[in-house]
């Protein structure tokens, strides 16, 4: 059905700051844009009991996630006057302090970009079949729960 | 044709890494009964079920070509 239009959002490992910068730069030629909104999710070194999280290992039901992301994208474009939207999510291990989610929305005016970015992040957290395993310093782990 | 079951996240700690194949399940209720028997720890773990990538809300008929996914609460981002 929509497989041809499904855009991959997954990257292996952390999302590099240089990748974010390059993505911003690509929009230089789109001169109708007046505002970008960017959300960067970073892996936090939570202290759980006496154990500190050193990394999160992400896995996904990828085929389902990409279909779901397509639906999220469609619903956001239907609701907000966006010029473009880009979403990247890490799979595999991302160390504390590194970036695991990058959501980037652009619009002629700031409000649509900001609101669309926020709503997209919330939908990603609640609707995308992705799971994070929090790995501690001694390699033991627990499964992350989104708040 | 057996039905393929794939588990994710913490459910993999219960079911192991490989796919599970079950033969005689006409619908998802039967399938879940068999799974609970095979992996008793599943009954203590919350999850939802997707048949061919669509989340189901009630008992759903199955055919041999279906893939059933067991999805614990999401924790991406």
Backbone of each chain as ProteinMPNN parsed JSONL, in Angstrom:
{"seq_chain_A": "XXXXXXXXXXXXXXXXXXXXXXXXXXXXXXXXXXXXXXXXXXXXXXXXXXXXXXXXXXXXXXXXXXXXXXXXXXXXXXXXXXXXXXXXXXXXXXXXXXXXXXXXXXXXXXXXXXXXXXXXXXXXXXXXXXXXXXXXXXXXXXXXXXX", "coords_chain_A": {"N_chain_A": [[0.827, -1.215, 0.0], [1.453, 1.586, 1.168], [4.11, 1.315, 1.164], [6.08, 2.151, -0.649], [6.36, 4.804, -0.081], [7.362, 4.931, 2.415], [9.545, 6.296, 4.722], [12.771, 5.758, 5.899], [13.564, 6.062, 9.314], [15.457, 5.286, 11.025], [18.649, 5.151, 12.547], [21.838, 3.692, 13.065], [23.235, 3.519, 16.217], [24.416, 6.478, 18.029], [23.05, 9.757, 17.283], [24.831, 12.05, 15.51], [26.128, 15.304, 16.374], [27.124, 16.695, 14.166], [25.628, 15.674, 12.091], [23.156, 16.747, 12.643], [23.74, 19.436, 12.3], [24.385, 19.451, 9.573], [21.939, 18.804, 8.543], [20.426, 21.044, 9.196], [21.718, 22.892, 7.606], [21.043, 22.061, 5.041], [18.644, 23.278, 4.629], [19.032, 25.849, 3.865], [18.543, 26.619, 1.267], [15.842, 26.741, 1.129], [13.941, 29.198, 1.076], [11.502, 30.155, 1.894], [11.044, 29.398, 4.416], [10.551, 30.394, 7.768], [10.972, 29.687, 10.339], [12.509, 27.208, 12.348], [12.031, 24.275, 14.292], [13.568, 22.299, 16.681], [13.924, 19.197, 18.242], [15.953, 17.44, 20.446], [16.577, 14.383, 21.72], [18.274, 13.149, 24.495], [20.344, 10.66, 25.929], [19.998, 9.923, 29.291], [21.856, 9.805, 32.329], [20.54, 8.261, 34.441], [20.215, 7.552, 37.935], [19.598, 4.596, 39.393], [18.519, 2.969, 42.099], [21.553, 2.015, 43.344], [22.832, 2.139, 40.999], [24.152, 3.403, 37.99], [22.871, 4.536, 34.881], [24.503, 3.755, 31.921], [24.207, 3.549, 29.241], [21.707, 3.342, 26.612], [20.115, 0.744, 24.951], [18.523, 0.497, 21.965], [15.739, -1.079, 20.44], [13.466, -2.027, 17.817], [10.231, -2.676, 16.35], [10.59, -2.629, 13.334], [9.281, -2.486, 10.743], [6.628, -2.008, 11.431], [6.926, 0.32, 12.891], [7.789, 2.155, 10.967], [5.574, 2.353, 9.337], [3.799, 3.409, 11.174], [5.062, 5.821, 11.722], [4.746, 7.06, 9.305], [1.98, 7.5, 9.357], [1.847, 9.252, 11.542], [3.301, 11.398, 10.559], [1.638, 12.158, 8.393], [-0.649, 12.98, 9.803], [0.317, 15.15, 11.233], [1.12, 16.906, 9.23], [-1.369, 17.404, 8.169], [-2.494, 18.893, 10.14], [-0.867, 21.081, 10.795], [0.715, 23.945, 9.309], [3.19, 23.138, 7.744], [6.458, 23.311, 6.295], [8.443, 21.359, 6.043], [9.419, 18.209, 7.532], [11.579, 16.294, 9.551], [12.635, 13.238, 10.894], [14.612, 11.34, 13.052], [15.67, 8.379, 14.619], [17.583, 6.599, 16.961], [18.882, 3.253, 16.731], [20.126, 0.37, 18.452], [23.074, 0.712, 20.522], [23.319, 3.594, 22.551], [25.256, 5.909, 24.162], [25.156, 7.399, 27.475], [24.559, 10.865, 27.474], [24.716, 11.122, 24.784], [22.942, 11.686, 21.64], [19.719, 10.448, 20.85], [17.321, 10.849, 19.596], [15.993, 12.849, 17.054], [14.13, 15.416, 16.05], [12.795, 17.505, 13.631], [11.266, 20.289, 12.566], [9.935, 22.561, 10.164], [8.716, 25.754, 9.157], [6.841, 28.465, 7.65], [6.281, 30.243, 9.639], [6.989, 30.604, 13.171], [5.24, 29.4, 15.093], [3.747, 27.207, 14.104], [5.835, 25.478, 13.501], [6.982, 25.025, 16.039], [4.819, 23.959, 17.569], [4.144, 21.717, 16.039], [6.465, 20.249, 16.21], [6.576, 19.629, 18.937], [4.229, 18.088, 19.237], [4.784, 15.972, 17.539], [6.988, 14.772, 18.797], [5.756, 13.879, 21.159], [3.96, 12.014, 20.097], [5.719, 10.195, 18.948], [6.921, 9.165, 21.227], [4.736, 7.888, 22.428], [3.506, 6.273, 20.508], [5.202, 4.905, 18.756], [6.563, 1.743, 18.049], [9.097, 1.16, 19.768], [11.773, 0.188, 21.844], [13.618, 0.714, 24.823], [16.527, -0.371, 26.396], [17.932, -0.041, 29.427], [21.217, 0.155, 30.228], [23.444, -0.651, 32.765], [26.427, 0.383, 34.62], [27.716, -2.011, 35.349], [26.957, -3.723, 33.382], [24.566, -5.033, 33.855], [20.966, -4.732, 33.413], [17.903, -2.839, 32.883], [14.522, -2.61, 31.659], [13.532, 0.268, 30.024], [11.044, 2.679, 30.928], [8.658, 4.779, 29.551], [7.8, 7.997, 30.738]], "CA_chain_A": [[0.0, 0.0, 0.0], [2.212, 2.84, 1.206], [5.52, 0.949, 1.371], [6.944, 2.951, -1.496], [6.539, 6.15, 0.466], [7.858, 4.883, 3.784], [10.88, 6.852, 4.865], [13.456, 5.183, 7.053], [13.932, 7.061, 10.325], [16.371, 4.687, 11.997], [20.098, 5.213, 12.377], [22.516, 2.824, 14.027], [24.062, 4.251, 17.172], [24.034, 7.85, 18.389], [22.917, 10.77, 16.227], [25.973, 12.949, 15.704], [25.827, 16.734, 16.232], [27.453, 17.128, 12.794], [24.498, 15.267, 11.258], [22.113, 17.749, 12.905], [24.19, 20.68, 11.658], [24.263, 19.295, 8.121], [20.514, 18.811, 8.242], [20.015, 22.46, 9.235], [22.312, 23.576, 6.457], [20.308, 21.688, 3.825], [17.447, 24.115, 4.485], [19.424, 27.194, 3.432], [17.982, 26.937, -0.048], [14.382, 26.823, 1.219], [13.899, 30.546, 1.639], [10.183, 30.481, 2.431], [10.99, 28.994, 5.826], [10.857, 31.483, 8.701], [11.296, 29.153, 11.665], [12.734, 25.773, 12.547], [12.004, 23.812, 15.671], [14.349, 21.06, 16.765], [13.996, 18.503, 19.519], [17.0, 16.431, 20.525], [16.493, 13.549, 22.92], [19.612, 12.721, 24.911], [20.308, 9.577, 26.92], [20.275, 10.472, 30.627], [22.539, 8.829, 33.201], [19.718, 8.065, 35.64], [20.698, 6.714, 39.026], [18.496, 3.721, 39.8], [19.146, 2.293, 43.233], [22.925, 2.544, 43.385], [23.397, 1.864, 39.673], [23.989, 4.491, 37.039], [22.678, 4.141, 33.479], [25.625, 4.217, 31.098], [23.795, 3.55, 27.832], [20.425, 2.704, 26.305], [20.138, -0.015, 23.702], [17.18, 0.595, 21.381], [15.269, -2.006, 19.413], [12.163, -1.616, 17.298], [9.528, -3.463, 15.341], [10.859, -1.569, 12.357], [8.265, -2.328, 9.684], [5.443, -1.376, 12.012], [7.293, 1.68, 13.305], [7.855, 3.043, 9.802], [4.182, 2.612, 8.929], [3.222, 4.307, 12.188], [5.666, 7.143, 11.535], [4.075, 7.621, 8.125], [0.679, 8.007, 9.825], [2.082, 10.425, 12.396], [3.698, 12.481, 9.656], [0.445, 12.61, 7.673], [-1.557, 13.693, 10.708], [0.941, 16.423, 11.598], [1.036, 17.787, 8.055], [-2.774, 17.792, 7.997], [-2.893, 19.801, 11.22], [-0.013, 22.276, 10.856], [1.188, 24.458, 8.03], [4.631, 22.885, 7.768], [7.206, 23.196, 5.046], [9.011, 20.008, 6.044], [9.643, 17.539, 8.809], [12.551, 15.205, 9.503], [12.697, 12.491, 12.151], [15.617, 10.272, 13.122], [15.716, 7.706, 15.909], [18.68, 5.627, 17.032], [18.745, 1.857, 17.139], [21.405, -0.08, 18.996], [23.522, 1.311, 21.79], [23.623, 5.029, 22.602], [25.819, 6.162, 25.485], [24.637, 8.559, 28.199], [25.128, 12.107, 26.961], [24.6, 11.156, 23.323], [21.595, 11.978, 21.111], [19.042, 9.262, 20.318], [16.123, 11.246, 18.84], [16.146, 14.154, 16.397], [12.899, 15.81, 15.349], [13.131, 18.793, 13.016], [10.129, 20.793, 11.787], [10.176, 23.893, 9.605], [7.495, 26.378, 8.669], [6.989, 29.886, 7.35], [6.202, 30.976, 10.906], [7.511, 29.776, 14.255], [4.295, 28.682, 15.945], [3.447, 25.894, 13.515], [7.03, 24.639, 13.638], [7.158, 24.647, 17.451], [3.729, 23.083, 18.005], [4.239, 20.447, 15.307], [7.614, 19.522, 16.752], [6.203, 19.089, 20.241], [3.241, 17.019, 19.08], [5.459, 14.824, 16.911], [7.787, 14.103, 19.83], [4.832, 13.156, 22.049], [3.429, 10.853, 19.377], [6.813, 9.223, 18.812], [7.089, 8.513, 22.531], [3.606, 7.054, 22.839], [2.919, 5.438, 19.449], [6.166, 4.147, 17.95], [7.039, 0.523, 18.712], [10.539, 1.209, 20.026], [12.02, -0.143, 23.244], [14.953, 1.055, 25.311], [17.051, -1.191, 27.489], [18.91, 0.779, 30.152], [22.359, -0.683, 30.614], [24.181, -0.047, 33.877], [27.9, 0.312, 34.569], [28.209, -3.397, 35.467], [26.367, -4.477, 32.258], [23.197, -5.475, 34.125], [20.076, -3.826, 32.69], [16.457, -2.89, 33.102], [13.817, -2.048, 30.513], [13.112, 1.651, 30.232], [9.608, 2.965, 30.846], [8.431, 6.201, 29.258], [6.924, 8.672, 31.698]], "C_chain_A": [[0.859, 1.261, 0.0], [3.708, 2.577, 1.341], [6.472, 1.838, 0.571], [7.261, 4.306, -0.908], [7.134, 6.136, 1.872], [9.306, 5.345, 3.826], [11.545, 6.211, 6.07], [13.823, 6.294, 8.038], [15.07, 6.551, 11.208], [17.837, 4.801, 11.575], [20.724, 4.292, 13.413], [23.425, 3.657, 14.92], [23.583, 5.683, 17.36], [23.882, 8.726, 17.148], [23.974, 11.833, 16.497], [25.553, 14.413, 15.544], [26.102, 17.244, 14.817], [26.316, 16.786, 11.822], [23.369, 16.289, 11.403], [22.477, 19.05, 12.182], [24.019, 20.603, 10.146], [22.798, 19.354, 7.698], [19.968, 20.245, 8.251], [20.484, 23.16, 7.958], [21.563, 23.296, 5.159], [19.101, 22.587, 3.577], [17.771, 25.538, 4.037], [18.755, 27.614, 2.128], [16.466, 27.101, -0.008], [14.022, 28.146, 1.888], [12.527, 30.993, 2.093], [10.039, 30.113, 3.906], [11.367, 30.179, 6.713], [11.22, 30.974, 10.074], [11.483, 27.65, 11.632], [12.498, 25.47, 14.015], [12.679, 22.454, 15.709], [14.228, 20.497, 18.17], [15.093, 17.462, 19.423], [16.825, 15.67, 21.829], [17.865, 13.001, 23.23], [19.489, 11.643, 25.978], [20.821, 10.103, 28.266], [20.899, 9.396, 31.507], [21.789, 8.673, 34.517], [20.43, 7.198, 36.67], [19.503, 5.898, 39.516], [19.032, 2.793, 40.875], [20.541, 2.868, 43.374], [23.64, 2.336, 42.048], [23.121, 3.026, 38.737], [23.842, 3.951, 35.62], [23.856, 4.658, 32.659], [25.254, 4.267, 29.62], [22.365, 3.037, 27.734], [20.591, 1.995, 24.977], [18.711, -0.068, 23.161], [16.935, -0.516, 20.371], [13.877, -1.557, 18.982], [11.541, -2.738, 16.487], [9.511, -2.546, 14.118], [9.763, -1.38, 11.313], [7.025, -1.63, 10.212], [5.732, 0.077, 12.374], [7.298, 2.633, 12.105], [6.452, 3.335, 9.261], [3.523, 3.604, 9.888], [3.768, 5.726, 12.008], [5.063, 7.838, 10.326], [2.728, 8.236, 8.533], [0.845, 9.266, 10.667], [2.413, 11.632, 11.516], [2.488, 13.056, 8.907], [-0.454, 13.445, 8.574], [-0.991, 15.055, 11.096], [0.874, 17.402, 10.418], [-0.397, 18.257, 7.808], [-3.159, 18.888, 8.994], [-2.115, 21.122, 11.204], [0.479, 22.665, 9.465], [2.714, 24.352, 7.983], [5.221, 22.9, 6.368], [7.839, 21.809, 4.955], [9.231, 19.499, 7.462], [10.648, 16.414, 8.608], [12.625, 14.559, 10.88], [13.771, 11.414, 12.032], [15.632, 9.708, 14.535], [16.847, 6.675, 15.875], [18.164, 4.221, 17.27], [20.12, 1.401, 17.613], [21.799, 0.781, 20.178], [23.867, 2.794, 21.634], [24.082, 5.339, 24.036], [25.151, 7.375, 26.142], [25.35, 9.81, 27.693], [25.048, 12.215, 25.449], [23.13, 11.314, 22.909], [20.982, 10.714, 20.498], [17.779, 9.602, 19.518], [16.31, 12.672, 18.316], [14.871, 14.413, 15.609], [13.07, 17.253, 14.899], [11.95, 19.217, 12.15], [10.418, 22.224, 11.34], [8.884, 24.428, 9.017], [7.791, 27.832, 8.307], [7.041, 30.689, 8.649], [6.457, 30.042, 12.086], [6.473, 28.896, 14.929], [3.986, 27.28, 15.402], [4.638, 24.956, 13.701], [7.175, 24.128, 15.071], [6.089, 23.65, 17.88], [3.811, 21.715, 17.328], [5.381, 19.6, 15.864], [7.231, 18.852, 18.068], [5.244, 17.911, 20.089], [3.869, 15.767, 18.46], [6.271, 14.052, 17.946], [6.881, 13.281, 20.752], [4.303, 11.896, 21.372], [4.502, 9.782, 19.203], [6.963, 8.442, 20.112], [5.962, 7.538, 22.828], [3.16, 6.054, 21.775], [3.917, 4.609, 18.65], [6.646, 2.915, 18.702], [8.57, 0.467, 18.77], [10.725, 0.939, 21.519], [13.458, 0.17, 23.614], [15.328, 0.175, 26.495], [18.131, -0.366, 28.162], [20.017, -0.11, 30.693], [23.172, 0.053, 31.671], [25.678, -0.279, 33.718], [28.4, -1.138, 34.6], [27.58, -4.322, 34.426], [25.031, -5.135, 32.593], [22.263, -4.451, 33.472], [18.665, -3.853, 33.261], [15.793, -2.265, 31.879], [13.266, -0.691, 30.887], [11.593, 1.747, 30.178], [9.435, 4.444, 30.576], [7.452, 6.784, 30.26], [5.967, 9.59, 30.942]], "O_chain_A": [[0.988, 1.931, -1.025], [4.484, 3.497, 1.601], [7.535, 2.225, 1.057], [8.304, 4.892, -1.199], [7.384, 7.191, 2.457], [10.164, 4.864, 3.085], [10.947, 6.13, 7.144], [14.332, 7.341, 7.638], [15.591, 7.292, 12.042], [18.2, 4.58, 10.42], [20.194, 4.133, 14.513], [24.276, 4.404, 14.437], [22.497, 6.057, 16.915], [24.496, 8.478, 16.111], [24.01, 12.436, 17.57], [24.727, 14.734, 14.69], [25.395, 18.124, 14.325], [26.072, 17.511, 10.857], [22.712, 16.65, 10.427], [21.634, 19.678, 11.542], [23.569, 21.557, 9.512], [22.463, 19.884, 6.638], [19.145, 20.607, 7.41], [19.742, 23.912, 7.328], [21.455, 24.161, 4.29], [18.592, 22.657, 2.459], [16.861, 26.347, 3.852], [18.445, 28.786, 1.911], [15.863, 27.545, -0.985], [13.823, 28.21, 3.101], [12.384, 32.094, 2.624], [9.055, 30.464, 4.557], [12.35, 30.876, 6.463], [11.723, 31.734, 10.901], [10.73, 26.92, 10.988], [12.74, 26.314, 14.878], [12.404, 21.579, 14.889], [14.403, 21.209, 19.159], [15.165, 16.701, 18.458], [16.915, 16.248, 22.912], [18.544, 12.457, 22.359], [18.612, 11.719, 26.839], [21.92, 10.649, 28.362], [20.52, 8.226, 31.44], [22.345, 8.925, 35.586], [21.142, 6.252, 36.335], [18.517, 6.456, 39.997], [19.883, 1.942, 40.614], [20.701, 4.081, 43.51], [24.868, 2.353, 41.969], [22.014, 3.562, 38.691], [24.566, 3.048, 35.202], [24.172, 5.847, 32.693], [25.913, 4.95, 28.835], [21.867, 2.382, 28.65], [21.123, 2.546, 24.013], [17.808, -0.603, 23.804], [17.801, -0.848, 19.561], [13.202, -0.808, 19.688], [12.232, -3.632, 16.0], [8.562, -1.796, 13.894], [9.361, -0.252, 11.027], [6.442, -0.776, 9.544], [4.888, 0.954, 12.188], [6.863, 3.78, 12.216], [6.182, 4.437, 8.784], [2.796, 4.507, 9.476], [3.031, 6.705, 12.127], [4.889, 9.056, 10.321], [2.383, 9.34, 8.113], [0.086, 10.225, 10.527], [1.882, 12.727, 11.703], [2.331, 14.272, 8.799], [-0.959, 14.49, 8.163], [-1.745, 16.012, 11.269], [0.602, 18.588, 10.605], [-0.621, 19.359, 7.307], [-4.038, 19.706, 8.722], [-2.66, 22.165, 11.565], [0.635, 21.826, 8.578], [3.428, 25.339, 8.158], [4.561, 22.547, 5.391], [7.776, 21.162, 3.91], [9.227, 20.253, 8.435], [10.583, 15.674, 7.626], [12.673, 15.246, 11.9], [13.83, 10.677, 11.047], [15.609, 10.449, 15.517], [17.034, 5.974, 14.88], [17.141, 4.021, 17.926], [21.143, 1.967, 17.23], [20.974, 1.486, 20.76], [24.596, 3.193, 20.726], [23.368, 5.057, 24.998], [24.645, 8.263, 25.456], [26.567, 9.822, 27.507], [25.288, 13.285, 24.89], [22.213, 11.108, 23.704], [21.632, 10.003, 19.732], [17.228, 8.737, 18.837], [16.73, 13.57, 19.044], [14.572, 13.723, 14.634], [13.445, 18.119, 15.69], [11.663, 18.592, 11.13], [11.063, 22.994, 12.052], [8.073, 23.688, 8.461], [8.858, 28.358, 8.623], [7.754, 31.688, 8.745], [6.179, 28.845, 12.016], [6.777, 27.764, 15.304], [3.968, 26.302, 16.148], [4.466, 23.78, 14.022], [7.457, 22.95, 15.294], [6.399, 22.62, 18.479], [3.577, 20.685, 17.96], [5.265, 18.379, 15.971], [7.516, 17.676, 18.291], [5.417, 16.87, 20.724], [3.519, 14.644, 18.822], [6.246, 12.822, 17.968], [7.193, 12.138, 21.086], [4.21, 10.839, 21.997], [4.212, 8.59, 19.303], [7.112, 7.221, 20.104], [6.193, 6.48, 23.413], [2.495, 5.073, 22.107], [3.513, 3.694, 17.933], [7.082, 3.012, 19.849], [9.23, -0.172, 17.95], [9.941, 1.4, 22.349], [14.387, -0.068, 22.842], [14.565, 0.003, 27.446], [19.136, -0.027, 27.536], [19.782, -1.005, 31.505], [23.538, 1.216, 31.501], [26.136, -1.009, 32.839], [29.396, -1.461, 33.952], [27.649, -5.545, 34.551], [24.413, -5.737, 31.716], [22.727, -3.404, 33.021], [18.287, -4.755, 34.01], [16.415, -1.49, 31.152], [12.623, -0.521, 31.923], [10.938, 0.985, 29.467], [9.996, 5.278, 31.287], [6.432, 6.181, 30.593], [5.137, 10.259, 31.558]]}, "seq_chain_B": "XXXXXXXXXXXXXXXXXXXXXXXXXXXXXXXXXXXXXXXXXXXXXXXXXXXXXXXXXXXXXXXXXXXXXXXXXXXXX", "coords_chain_B": {"N_chain_B": [[-0.242, -24.23, 7.935], [2.071, -22.742, 10.067], [1.593, -20.188, 12.572], [3.405, -17.234, 12.877], [5.066, -15.814, 15.594], [6.244, -12.867, 17.013], [8.247, -11.371, 19.472], [8.928, -8.512, 21.539], [11.168, -6.143, 23.174], [11.078, -6.289, 26.692], [9.718, -8.666, 26.667], [11.145, -10.443, 25.198], [13.01, -11.358, 26.953], [11.595, -13.286, 28.17], [10.583, -15.0, 26.193], [12.745, -15.711, 24.677], [15.184, -15.353, 21.993], [14.581, -16.116, 19.336], [12.027, -16.409, 16.689], [8.67, -17.466, 17.431], [6.795, -20.308, 16.645], [3.509, -21.33, 16.177], [1.077, -23.892, 15.868], [-1.773, -24.605, 16.002], [-3.872, -22.373, 16.197], [-6.764, -20.722, 16.01], [-7.639, -18.235, 16.468], [-6.763, -15.101, 18.102], [-7.214, -15.286, 20.858], [-7.015, -18.032, 21.424], [-4.39, -18.389, 20.674], [-3.035, -16.78, 22.538], [-3.635, -18.15, 24.889], [-2.208, -20.522, 24.481], [0.361, -19.481, 24.35], [0.665, -18.419, 26.921], [0.683, -20.733, 28.374], [2.984, -21.924, 27.489], [4.887, -19.989, 28.138], [4.788, -19.053, 31.098], [5.45, -16.703, 32.478], [4.613, -14.632, 30.926], [2.041, -13.9, 31.624], [2.3, -12.181, 33.691], [3.195, -9.868, 32.666], [2.673, -6.784, 31.092], [1.297, -6.34, 27.836], [0.48, -5.444, 24.415], [-1.187, -6.614, 21.426], [-0.346, -7.078, 18.048], [-1.61, -7.845, 14.87], [-0.286, -8.646, 11.884], [0.954, -6.09, 11.904], [-1.071, -4.408, 12.728], [-2.616, -3.066, 15.514], [-4.628, -4.931, 17.671], [-7.897, -4.915, 19.197], [-9.637, -6.688, 20.229], [-10.634, -10.189, 20.327], [-9.269, -11.857, 17.531], [-9.507, -13.337, 14.352], [-7.215, -15.727, 12.989], [-4.954, -16.497, 10.32], [-2.763, -18.766, 8.581], [-0.861, -17.196, 7.369], [-0.415, -15.044, 8.895], [1.414, -12.702, 10.924], [2.025, -12.421, 14.266], [2.514, -9.988, 16.659], [3.95, -9.316, 19.797], [3.741, -6.72, 21.941], [5.281, -4.925, 24.347], [4.847, -2.099, 26.661], [5.762, 0.93, 25.018], [9.015, 2.443, 24.782], [10.584, 4.386, 23.501], [12.621, 7.122, 22.157]], "CA_chain_B": [[0.891, -23.293, 8.004], [2.119, -22.218, 11.428], [1.546, -18.733, 12.754], [4.676, -16.724, 13.403], [4.895, -14.849, 16.688], [7.487, -12.176, 17.332], [8.143, -10.648, 20.74], [9.845, -7.37, 21.587], [11.498, -5.534, 24.461], [11.261, -7.177, 27.848], [9.098, -9.969, 26.413], [12.192, -11.322, 24.672], [13.657, -12.001, 28.099], [10.737, -14.415, 28.536], [10.358, -15.948, 25.09], [13.985, -16.011, 23.965], [15.441, -14.451, 20.869], [14.037, -16.541, 18.036], [10.58, -16.332, 16.494], [7.919, -18.61, 17.946], [5.807, -20.79, 15.675], [2.446, -22.13, 16.797], [0.295, -24.51, 14.798], [-3.239, -24.68, 16.02], [-4.558, -21.255, 16.833], [-7.719, -20.174, 15.049], [-7.791, -16.809, 16.752], [-5.732, -14.595, 19.027], [-7.444, -15.794, 22.221], [-6.405, -19.371, 21.499], [-2.949, -18.209, 20.579], [-2.51, -16.255, 23.813], [-3.719, -19.245, 25.862], [-1.068, -21.417, 24.247], [1.598, -18.774, 24.721], [0.738, -18.323, 28.381], [1.039, -22.062, 28.872], [4.394, -22.136, 27.132], [5.716, -18.99, 28.832], [3.9, -18.56, 32.171], [5.817, -15.349, 32.928], [3.911, -13.643, 30.094], [0.792, -13.454, 32.265], [2.617, -11.136, 34.671], [3.839, -8.766, 31.943], [1.694, -6.141, 30.21], [1.627, -6.131, 26.415], [-0.617, -5.436, 23.46], [-0.961, -7.559, 20.338], [-0.59, -6.601, 16.682], [-1.68, -8.871, 13.832], [0.195, -8.0, 10.656], [1.309, -4.696, 12.199], [-2.223, -3.621, 13.186], [-2.93, -3.376, 16.902], [-5.997, -5.447, 17.798], [-8.54, -4.52, 20.446], [-10.424, -7.825, 20.717], [-10.243, -11.457, 19.718], [-9.133, -11.686, 16.085], [-9.236, -14.582, 13.622], [-5.862, -15.823, 12.443], [-4.668, -17.467, 9.263], [-1.357, -19.187, 8.623], [0.06, -16.205, 6.818], [-0.333, -13.893, 9.797], [2.467, -12.527, 11.917], [1.48, -11.836, 15.487], [3.579, -9.34, 17.422], [3.653, -9.028, 21.21], [4.385, -5.424, 22.127], [5.203, -4.333, 25.687], [4.744, -0.623, 26.573], [6.86, 1.517, 24.238], [9.918, 3.31, 25.541], [11.541, 5.023, 22.592], [12.907, 8.523, 22.369]], "C_chain_B": [[0.934, -22.658, 9.393], [2.083, -20.685, 11.458], [2.847, -18.291, 13.422], [4.398, -15.659, 14.469], [6.246, -14.196, 16.965], [7.265, -11.333, 18.59], [9.203, -9.55, 20.768], [10.122, -6.944, 23.032], [11.651, -6.584, 25.551], [10.643, -8.555, 27.617], [10.114, -10.962, 25.843], [12.956, -12.018, 25.788], [12.881, -13.257, 28.503], [10.704, -15.464, 27.425], [11.646, -16.387, 24.405], [14.065, -15.207, 22.684], [14.774, -14.835, 19.555], [12.548, -16.284, 17.913], [9.942, -17.598, 17.057], [6.936, -19.02, 16.858], [4.779, -21.639, 16.407], [1.511, -22.632, 15.705], [-1.202, -24.273, 14.875], [-3.857, -23.527, 16.783], [-5.459, -20.607, 15.79], [-7.893, -18.676, 15.245], [-6.793, -16.385, 17.834], [-5.964, -15.063, 20.468], [-6.805, -17.165, 22.413], [-4.885, -19.268, 21.507], [-2.359, -17.746, 21.915], [-2.577, -17.321, 24.909], [-2.52, -20.18, 25.722], [0.245, -20.759, 24.665], [1.765, -18.698, 26.228], [1.127, -19.655, 29.011], [2.534, -22.319, 28.654], [5.331, -21.219, 27.928], [4.89, -18.36, 29.953], [4.211, -17.128, 32.612], [5.112, -14.269, 32.108], [2.673, -13.077, 30.798], [1.055, -12.313, 33.248], [3.186, -9.885, 34.002], [2.828, -8.104, 31.017], [2.191, -6.074, 28.764], [0.346, -6.024, 25.599], [-0.208, -6.312, 22.279], [-1.238, -6.866, 19.003], [-0.613, -7.802, 15.745], [-1.347, -8.18, 12.512], [0.31, -6.484, 10.823], [0.133, -3.814, 12.594], [-2.549, -4.047, 14.613], [-4.39, -3.836, 16.99], [-6.576, -5.04, 19.151], [-9.404, -5.644, 21.003], [-9.949, -9.085, 20.038], [-10.298, -11.351, 18.194], [-8.802, -13.023, 15.432], [-7.834, -14.553, 13.021], [-5.83, -16.792, 11.276], [-3.171, -17.725, 9.279], [-0.378, -18.143, 8.151], [0.303, -15.046, 7.79], [0.946, -13.902, 10.637], [1.857, -11.808, 13.113], [2.634, -11.26, 16.294], [3.097, -9.03, 18.829], [4.452, -7.79, 21.594], [4.221, -4.933, 23.564], [5.136, -2.804, 25.565], [5.998, -0.029, 25.902], [7.744, 2.386, 25.122], [11.016, 3.875, 24.644], [11.804, 6.464, 22.973], [14.053, 8.766, 23.31]], "O_chain_B": [[-0.063, -22.096, 9.846], [2.482, -20.005, 10.513], [3.314, -18.893, 14.389], [3.606, -14.738, 14.266], [7.258, -14.877, 17.128], [6.236, -10.676, 18.746], [10.237, -9.648, 20.108], [9.416, -7.326, 23.965], [12.273, -7.627, 25.351], [11.006, -9.514, 28.298], [9.958, -12.174, 25.991], [13.482, -13.116, 25.607], [13.44, -14.175, 29.102], [10.786, -16.664, 27.688], [11.635, -17.341, 23.628], [13.139, -14.475, 22.332], [14.441, -13.966, 18.75], [11.878, -15.978, 18.9], [10.576, -18.65, 17.148], [6.315, -18.167, 16.224], [5.128, -22.549, 17.159], [1.192, -21.918, 14.755], [-1.818, -23.797, 13.922], [-4.318, -23.705, 17.91], [-4.985, -20.02, 14.817], [-8.246, -17.946, 14.318], [-6.079, -17.213, 18.4], [-5.004, -15.22, 21.222], [-6.147, -17.428, 23.419], [-4.197, -19.969, 22.249], [-1.328, -18.249, 22.362], [-1.689, -17.396, 25.758], [-1.901, -20.575, 26.71], [1.118, -21.396, 25.254], [2.863, -18.886, 26.752], [1.806, -19.702, 30.037], [3.231, -22.854, 29.516], [6.42, -21.623, 28.335], [4.353, -17.265, 29.788], [3.317, -16.418, 33.073], [5.023, -13.12, 32.542], [2.307, -11.92, 30.592], [0.14, -11.566, 33.596], [3.608, -8.951, 34.684], [2.184, -8.793, 30.226], [3.361, -5.786, 28.511], [-0.724, -6.454, 26.029], [0.952, -6.701, 22.145], [-2.235, -6.161, 18.852], [0.256, -8.671, 15.816], [-2.037, -7.255, 12.086], [-0.173, -5.709, 9.996], [0.301, -2.609, 12.78], [-2.735, -5.231, 14.891], [-5.281, -3.189, 16.438], [-5.844, -4.845, 20.122], [-9.859, -5.558, 22.144], [-8.988, -9.067, 19.269], [-11.258, -10.818, 17.636], [-7.926, -13.752, 15.897], [-7.336, -13.507, 12.604], [-6.571, -17.774, 11.241], [-2.409, -16.994, 9.91], [0.804, -18.194, 8.491], [1.132, -14.173, 7.53], [1.474, -14.952, 11.003], [1.259, -10.739, 12.986], [3.611, -11.952, 16.578], [1.984, -8.545, 19.028], [5.682, -7.803, 21.578], [3.116, -4.559, 23.956], [5.347, -2.268, 24.478], [7.126, -0.433, 26.184], [7.276, 2.988, 26.089], [12.2, 3.847, 24.978], [11.287, 6.967, 23.97], [14.4, 9.916, 23.577]]}, "name": "protein", "num_of_chains": 2, "seq": "XXXXXXXXXXXXXXXXXXXXXXXXXXXXXXXXXXXXXXXXXXXXXXXXXXXXXXXXXXXXXXXXXXXXXXXXXXXXXXXXXXXXXXXXXXXXXXXXXXXXXXXXXXXXXXXXXXXXXXXXXXXXXXXXXXXXXXXXXXXXXXXXXXXXXXXXXXXXXXXXXXXXXXXXXXXXXXXXXXXXXXXXXXXXXXXXXXXXXXXXXXXXXXXXXXXXXXXXXXXXXXXX"}
